[in-house]
Amino acid sequence: MLPTTCGTGLDDPRVAATLKTLHTRTRRDGWVFLRALPAILLAKATGRDISKIVEPYLKDAYISVDPSQGKLLYMTARAIDARLIVEFGTSFAISTIYLGAAARANNGRVIGTEMEPAKVRAARANVAAAGLAPFVDIREGDAMRTLATVEGPIDLLLLDGWKDVYLPMIKMLAPRMHVGTVVLADNIFTYKKALRPYVEYMQDRANGFDSVTLPIGFGHGMEYSVRRR
């Protein structure tokens, strides 16, 4: 059994302090993308997939949701009383903390996944610093394997990892969702070309979702989808 619900969501002192520290650290990502800019511009000019170009630069980057996206995650999870939240692409656990705070309030849990071992260690430490460790399970390795054993029903899914995995991931996990399950996918505008197949799939109602693209997150964009059948 999970621990009794405690704290006050995002106002919890440990949650707020940890998020403040981590969001401050994300400012370093500006230098990461500055170094990658020539390669990004070349990729755009030649029609290549930007996600593959920037991959080598992102090993130590936070590449996280911003505060507005984090609050959307938290409020959505609270509004639907999400008990099982799944996250693809934990990184340093900023989004995980927003989701974990909601999971604690809902007496639920978050299952996250991350490939980089150093990020897994840091993410677990950050979640613990926020006081949310009992509500969060961060799995290390390829998400198509680490999340393959997740048993539903999934109430909320966040996609914020490698972009070519979004579509295979949703197809793998959709059978474990229920009517009303919410799926949020980040970086829809940033990686528009790479994520076009995902967006087209989610916006085709024949695939079982109602879906809309939200202009949120410093221009990143998020696809907000709800399982309709």
C-alpha positions as CSV (number, residue, x, y, z in Angstrom):
1,M,0.0,0.0,0.0
2,L,1.2,3.5,-0.8
3,P,1.9,6.0,2.0
4,T,-1.0,8.1,3.2
5,T,-1.5,11.3,1.1
6,C,0.3,14.2,2.6
7,G,1.7,17.6,1.7
8,T,0.0,20.4,-0.3
9,G,0.8,19.6,-3.9
10,L,3.1,22.1,-5.6
11,D,3.1,24.3,-2.5
12,D,4.8,21.6,-0.5
13,P,8.1,23.3,0.6
14,R,10.3,20.4,-0.5
15,V,8.6,20.1,-3.9
16,A,8.7,23.9,-4.5
17,A,12.3,24.2,-3.4
18,T,13.4,21.3,-5.6
19,L,11.6,22.6,-8.6
20,K,13.0,26.0,-8.2
21,T,16.5,24.7,-8.1
22,L,16.0,22.4,-11.1
23,H,14.3,25.1,-13.2
24,T,17.2,27.4,-12.5
25,R,19.7,24.8,-13.7
26,T,17.8,24.3,-17.0
27,R,19.1,27.7,-18.1
28,R,22.4,25.9,-18.9
29,D,20.5,24.2,-21.7
30,G,20.8,27.4,-23.7
31,W,24.5,26.8,-24.2
32,V,23.8,23.2,-25.3
33,F,21.5,24.3,-28.0
34,L,23.8,27.2,-29.0
35,R,26.5,24.7,-29.6
36,A,24.1,22.6,-31.6
37,L,22.7,25.5,-33.6
38,P,25.0,25.2,-36.7
39,A,24.0,21.5,-37.0
40,I,20.3,22.3,-36.5
41,L,20.4,25.0,-39.2
42,L,22.1,22.7,-41.6
43,A,19.6,20.0,-40.9
44,K,16.7,22.3,-41.6
45,A,18.3,23.5,-44.8
46,T,18.9,20.0,-46.0
47,G,15.6,18.5,-44.8
48,R,17.2,16.1,-42.3
49,D,15.6,15.0,-39.1
50,I,16.6,17.5,-36.4
51,S,16.1,15.0,-33.5
52,K,18.9,12.8,-34.8
53,I,21.2,15.8,-35.3
54,V,20.8,17.1,-31.7
55,E,21.0,13.7,-30.0
56,P,24.7,13.8,-29.3
57,Y,24.3,17.2,-27.6
58,L,21.6,16.1,-25.2
59,K,23.3,13.6,-23.0
60,D,23.8,16.0,-20.1
61,A,21.0,18.5,-21.0
62,Y,17.9,18.9,-18.9
63,I,15.5,19.3,-21.9
64,S,12.7,19.6,-19.4
65,V,9.2,21.0,-19.4
66,D,8.9,24.6,-18.4
67,P,6.8,25.8,-15.3
68,S,3.7,26.3,-17.4
69,Q,3.9,22.8,-18.8
70,G,4.6,21.4,-15.4
71,K,1.5,23.0,-13.9
72,L,-0.5,21.7,-16.8
73,L,0.7,18.2,-16.0
74,Y,0.0,18.6,-12.3
75,M,-3.5,20.1,-12.8
76,T,-4.5,17.5,-15.4
77,A,-3.4,14.6,-13.2
78,R,-5.3,16.1,-10.3
79,A,-8.4,16.8,-12.4
80,I,-8.7,13.3,-13.6
81,D,-7.6,11.8,-10.3
82,A,-4.8,9.9,-12.0
83,R,-3.7,6.9,-10.0
84,L,-1.3,5.4,-12.5
85,I,0.9,7.9,-14.4
86,V,3.5,6.7,-16.9
87,E,6.3,8.9,-18.2
88,F,8.6,8.3,-21.2
89,G,11.7,10.4,-20.9
90,T,12.4,11.3,-17.2
91,S,15.7,13.1,-17.7
92,F,16.5,14.9,-14.4
93,A,12.9,14.4,-13.2
94,I,11.5,17.9,-13.4
95,S,8.3,16.7,-15.0
96,T,8.4,13.6,-12.8
97,I,8.2,15.9,-9.7
98,Y,5.1,17.7,-11.0
99,L,3.5,14.4,-11.8
100,G,4.7,12.9,-8.5
101,A,3.1,15.7,-6.5
102,A,-0.2,14.9,-8.2
103,A,0.2,11.2,-7.7
104,R,0.8,11.7,-4.0
105,A,-2.3,13.8,-3.7
106,N,-4.3,11.2,-5.6
107,N,-2.7,8.3,-3.6
108,G,-1.3,7.1,-6.9
109,R,2.1,6.5,-8.4
110,V,4.4,7.5,-11.3
111,I,6.4,5.0,-13.4
112,G,9.1,6.8,-15.3
113,T,12.0,5.7,-17.6
114,E,15.3,7.0,-18.6
115,M,18.2,5.6,-20.6
116,E,21.2,7.6,-19.4
117,P,22.5,6.0,-16.1
118,A,23.8,9.3,-14.8
119,K,20.4,10.9,-15.3
120,V,18.6,8.0,-13.6
121,R,20.8,8.5,-10.5
122,A,20.2,12.3,-10.5
123,A,16.5,11.9,-11.2
124,R,16.1,9.5,-8.2
125,A,18.0,11.9,-6.0
126,N,15.9,14.9,-7.1
127,V,12.6,13.0,-6.5
128,A,13.9,12.0,-3.1
129,A,14.8,15.6,-2.3
130,A,11.2,16.6,-3.2
131,G,9.9,14.0,-0.7
132,L,8.2,12.0,-3.5
133,A,10.3,8.8,-3.6
134,P,7.5,6.5,-2.3
135,F,5.3,7.6,-5.1
136,V,7.8,7.3,-8.0
137,D,9.4,4.4,-9.8
138,I,12.1,5.4,-12.2
139,R,13.2,2.5,-14.5
140,E,16.6,2.5,-16.3
141,G,16.9,1.4,-19.9
142,D,15.1,1.3,-23.2
143,A,11.6,2.5,-22.6
144,M,10.1,0.0,-25.0
145,R,11.4,-2.7,-22.6
146,T,11.1,-1.0,-19.3
147,L,7.5,0.1,-19.9
148,A,6.5,-3.1,-21.6
149,T,5.6,-4.7,-18.3
150,V,3.4,-1.8,-17.1
151,E,0.0,-3.1,-16.1
152,G,-3.0,-0.9,-16.7
153,P,-5.2,0.9,-16.5
154,I,-3.0,3.9,-17.3
155,D,-4.7,7.2,-16.4
156,L,-2.1,9.6,-17.8
157,L,0.8,9.2,-20.1
158,L,3.6,11.8,-20.8
159,L,5.8,11.4,-23.9
160,D,8.9,13.4,-23.6
161,G,11.8,11.2,-24.8
162,W,13.2,10.3,-28.2
163,K,10.8,11.5,-30.9
164,D,10.9,8.4,-33.1
165,V,9.6,6.3,-30.1
166,Y,6.4,8.4,-29.5
167,L,4.3,6.4,-32.1
168,P,5.6,2.9,-31.2
169,M,5.1,3.8,-27.5
170,I,1.5,4.9,-27.9
171,K,0.7,1.8,-29.9
172,M,2.2,-0.4,-27.2
173,L,0.5,1.3,-24.3
174,A,-2.9,2.1,-25.8
175,P,-4.4,-1.3,-25.0
176,R,-3.7,-0.6,-21.3
177,M,-5.6,2.7,-21.4
178,H,-9.3,3.4,-20.7
179,V,-11.8,5.9,-21.9
180,G,-10.7,9.2,-20.6
181,T,-7.0,8.4,-20.3
182,V,-5.0,11.6,-21.1
183,V,-1.8,11.5,-23.2
184,L,0.5,14.6,-23.4
185,A,3.4,14.7,-25.9
186,D,6.0,17.4,-25.7
187,N,8.1,19.2,-28.4
188,I,5.4,19.0,-31.1
189,F,6.6,22.3,-32.7
190,T,10.3,21.8,-31.9
191,Y,10.5,18.5,-33.8
192,K,7.6,19.2,-36.2
193,K,8.9,16.9,-39.0
194,A,9.9,14.0,-36.8
195,L,6.6,14.1,-34.9
196,R,4.3,14.6,-37.8
197,P,3.4,10.9,-38.0
198,Y,2.6,10.9,-34.3
199,V,0.3,13.9,-34.6
200,E,-1.4,12.6,-37.7
201,Y,-2.1,9.3,-35.9
202,M,-3.4,10.9,-32.7
203,Q,-5.6,13.3,-34.7
204,D,-7.2,10.5,-36.7
205,R,-10.2,9.7,-34.6
206,A,-10.3,6.2,-36.1
207,N,-7.4,5.5,-33.8
208,G,-9.4,6.1,-30.7
209,F,-8.3,9.5,-29.5
210,D,-9.6,13.1,-29.6
211,S,-6.5,15.3,-29.9
212,V,-5.4,18.9,-30.2
213,T,-2.0,20.7,-30.4
214,L,-1.5,23.3,-27.6
215,P,0.9,26.2,-28.1
216,I,2.5,25.9,-24.7
217,G,6.1,25.7,-23.3
218,F,8.3,28.4,-24.8
219,G,7.1,27.5,-28.3
220,H,7.7,23.7,-27.8
221,G,4.1,22.8,-28.3
222,M,2.2,19.8,-26.7
223,E,-0.2,17.4,-28.2
224,Y,-3.1,16.9,-25.7
225,S,-5.0,13.7,-26.4
226,V,-7.9,11.9,-24.6
227,R,-8.8,8.3,-25.2
228,R,-12.3,8.3,-26.5
229,R,-13.0,4.5,-26.9
